Amino acid sequence: MSELAPSGFGDVIRDARKKQGWSQGELGEKAGVSRPTIARIEANNDVTTATIAKVAQALGLKLELRSE
């Protein structure tokens, strides 16, 4: 079975978290947010941009906004 490419922001976060070997709780602690917040992000639910920035920073990800 092959892995599917990430289709949303939450998928990118989940993949990056798993590559670090972190649980949702561990990522939440490192980002300063709760484990349920990480679960909401990974489910592609709405969260604030401030929260997204915290989580991306904790994972060492670069955020880039583009207009297409």
Summary of the structure (lengths in Angstrom):
residues: 68
radius of gyration: 11.7
end to end distance: 33.3
largest distance: 36.0
contacts: 156
relative contact order: 0.19
helix: 57%
strand: 0%
